[in-house]
Amino acid sequence: MNILTTRFGLIQAPESEIYRIPEGLLGFRSYTQYLHLPDPVVSGLSWLQSTTAPDLAFGLVAPPLAVSDYRIEIRPGDRAALELQDERTAMIYVVLNRGGGGLTVNLQGPLVFNPVRRLGRQLVLTSSRFPVRYPLESMAGSPSATPTLLPGLTPLRATA
Protein backbone atom coordinates (compact mmCIF):
# COMPACT_ATOMS: atom_id res chain seq x y z
CA MET A 1 0.00 0.00 0.00
CA ASN A 2 1.32 3.47 -0.92
CA ILE A 3 0.60 6.20 1.65
CA LEU A 4 1.23 9.79 0.68
CA THR A 5 2.15 12.00 3.66
CA THR A 6 3.16 15.63 4.04
CA ARG A 7 5.54 14.81 6.92
CA PHE A 8 7.32 11.70 5.60
CA GLY A 9 6.72 11.76 1.84
CA LEU A 10 5.58 8.57 0.17
CA ILE A 11 5.53 5.55 2.48
CA GLN A 12 5.14 1.98 1.31
CA ALA A 13 3.60 -0.35 3.87
CA PRO A 14 1.91 -3.73 3.67
CA GLU A 15 -1.82 -3.61 4.42
CA SER A 16 -1.15 -6.03 7.29
CA GLU A 17 0.57 -3.14 9.16
CA ILE A 18 -2.41 -0.78 8.98
CA TYR A 19 -4.32 -0.15 12.21
CA ARG A 20 -8.07 0.25 12.05
CA ILE A 21 -9.68 2.62 14.54
CA PRO A 22 -13.35 1.96 13.69
CA GLU A 23 -14.71 4.88 15.73
CA GLY A 24 -11.91 7.25 14.71
CA LEU A 25 -10.34 9.72 17.12
CA LEU A 26 -12.12 12.58 18.87
CA GLY A 27 -12.60 15.32 16.31
CA PHE A 28 -11.48 13.01 13.48
CA ARG A 29 -14.21 10.34 13.40
CA SER A 30 -14.17 9.87 9.63
CA TYR A 31 -10.50 8.83 9.56
CA THR A 32 -10.25 5.20 10.58
CA GLN A 33 -7.07 3.76 9.05
CA TYR A 34 -3.59 4.62 10.27
CA LEU A 35 0.01 3.54 10.10
CA HIS A 36 2.03 3.65 13.33
CA LEU A 37 5.59 4.84 12.65
CA PRO A 38 8.59 5.55 14.88
CA ASP A 39 9.95 9.08 14.50
CA PRO A 40 13.17 8.96 12.45
CA VAL A 41 14.89 11.56 14.66
CA VAL A 42 13.35 11.77 18.14
CA SER A 43 13.72 8.70 20.34
CA GLY A 44 10.48 7.74 22.09
CA LEU A 45 8.25 9.64 19.69
CA SER A 46 6.06 7.85 17.17
CA TRP A 47 3.44 8.95 14.68
CA LEU A 48 -0.07 7.77 13.93
CA GLN A 49 -0.31 8.68 10.24
CA SER A 50 -3.65 8.61 8.44
CA THR A 51 -3.59 6.45 5.32
CA THR A 52 -6.14 8.69 3.57
CA ALA A 53 -5.28 12.26 4.70
CA PRO A 54 -1.65 13.15 3.91
CA ASP A 55 -1.53 16.00 6.44
CA LEU A 56 -3.19 14.12 9.33
CA ALA A 57 -0.66 12.63 11.76
CA PHE A 58 -0.66 12.52 15.56
CA GLY A 59 2.50 12.49 17.64
CA LEU A 60 2.40 9.71 20.25
CA VAL A 61 4.49 8.90 23.31
CA ALA A 62 4.29 6.10 25.83
CA PRO A 63 2.74 7.37 29.09
CA PRO A 64 5.82 6.69 31.28
CA LEU A 65 7.57 9.53 29.44
CA ALA A 66 5.08 11.94 31.02
CA VAL A 67 3.88 10.24 34.21
CA SER A 68 5.70 7.33 35.79
CA ASP A 69 2.64 5.95 37.60
CA TYR A 70 0.07 6.30 34.79
CA ARG A 71 -2.27 3.32 34.87
CA ILE A 72 -5.64 2.86 33.24
CA GLU A 73 -8.25 0.16 33.35
CA ILE A 74 -9.54 -1.12 30.05
CA ARG A 75 -13.29 -1.57 30.49
CA PRO A 76 -14.97 -4.76 29.24
CA GLY A 77 -16.67 -2.93 26.35
CA ASP A 78 -13.35 -1.49 25.22
CA ARG A 79 -11.67 -4.90 25.49
CA ALA A 80 -14.43 -6.39 23.34
CA ALA A 81 -14.17 -3.61 20.72
CA LEU A 82 -10.41 -4.15 20.55
CA GLU A 83 -10.84 -7.94 20.45
CA LEU A 84 -8.30 -8.21 23.26
CA GLN A 85 -7.88 -11.73 24.53
CA ASP A 86 -5.17 -10.69 26.97
CA GLU A 87 -4.95 -7.11 28.27
CA ARG A 88 -1.22 -7.48 28.76
CA THR A 89 -0.74 -7.43 24.97
CA ALA A 90 -2.40 -4.01 24.63
CA MET A 91 -0.16 -1.04 23.87
CA ILE A 92 -1.09 2.36 25.27
CA TYR A 93 0.01 5.77 24.02
CA VAL A 94 -0.92 9.37 24.74
CA VAL A 95 -1.24 12.09 22.12
CA LEU A 96 1.38 14.82 22.09
CA ASN A 97 0.21 18.42 21.67
CA ARG A 98 2.12 21.62 21.06
CA GLY A 99 0.73 24.79 22.59
CA GLY A 100 1.86 28.22 23.68
CA GLY A 101 3.28 26.78 26.90
CA GLY A 102 5.30 24.00 25.27
CA LEU A 103 4.61 20.31 24.73
CA THR A 104 1.80 18.55 26.57
CA VAL A 105 0.20 15.12 26.46
CA ASN A 106 -3.47 14.20 26.71
CA LEU A 107 -3.75 11.82 29.66
CA GLN A 108 -7.57 11.78 29.54
CA GLY A 109 -7.76 10.38 26.01
CA PRO A 110 -5.18 7.59 25.70
CA LEU A 111 -5.01 5.42 22.60
CA VAL A 112 -5.10 1.67 23.13
CA PHE A 113 -3.94 -0.72 20.43
CA ASN A 114 -4.31 -4.44 19.95
CA PRO A 115 -1.15 -5.20 17.93
CA VAL A 116 -2.33 -8.72 17.11
CA ARG A 117 -5.67 -7.73 15.55
CA ARG A 118 -4.35 -4.31 14.37
CA LEU A 119 -7.21 -2.50 16.09
CA GLY A 120 -7.12 0.76 18.00
CA ARG A 121 -9.46 2.80 20.13
CA GLN A 122 -9.32 6.12 21.91
CA LEU A 123 -10.54 5.90 25.48
CA VAL A 124 -12.16 8.82 27.25
CA LEU A 125 -11.30 8.63 30.93
CA THR A 126 -13.87 10.24 33.21
CA SER A 127 -11.51 10.61 36.16
CA SER A 128 -10.43 14.19 36.72
CA ARG A 129 -7.16 12.76 38.03
CA PHE A 130 -5.69 12.99 34.53
CA PRO A 131 -5.61 16.33 32.65
CA VAL A 132 -6.09 16.84 28.92
CA ARG A 133 -2.95 19.01 28.73
CA TYR A 134 -0.26 17.59 30.99
CA PRO A 135 3.18 19.25 30.52
CA LEU A 136 5.80 16.89 29.18
CA GLU A 137 8.48 16.90 31.90
CA SER A 138 11.44 16.33 29.60
CA MET A 139 10.62 19.63 27.90
CA ALA A 140 10.49 21.75 31.07
CA GLY A 141 12.95 24.59 31.07
CA SER A 142 13.97 24.17 27.43
CA PRO A 143 11.09 25.23 25.18
CA SER A 144 13.33 25.84 22.18
CA ALA A 145 15.38 22.66 22.48
CA THR A 146 14.89 19.71 20.17
CA PRO A 147 13.13 17.00 22.17
CA THR A 148 15.19 14.05 23.31
CA LEU A 149 12.98 11.54 24.99
CA LEU A 150 13.94 8.54 27.04
CA PRO A 151 16.02 5.91 25.25
CA GLY A 152 14.87 2.33 25.03
CA LEU A 153 11.17 3.19 25.05
CA THR A 154 8.77 0.33 25.54
CA PRO A 155 5.04 1.05 25.16
CA LEU A 156 3.11 0.82 28.40
CA ARG A 157 1.19 -2.41 28.78
CA ALA A 158 -2.36 -2.30 30.04
CA THR A 159 -3.13 -3.21 33.63
CA ALA A 160 -6.32 -4.79 34.89
Secondary structure, DSSP 8 states (H G I E B T S, - for coil): -EEEETTTEEEE--GGGEEE-TT-BTTBTT--EEEEEE-SSSTTEEEEEESS-TT-EEEEE-GGGT-TT---B--HHHHHHHT-S-GGG-EEEEEEEEETTEEEEEEEEEEEEETTTTEEEE-----TTS-SSEE-GGGTT-TTS-----SS---EE-B-
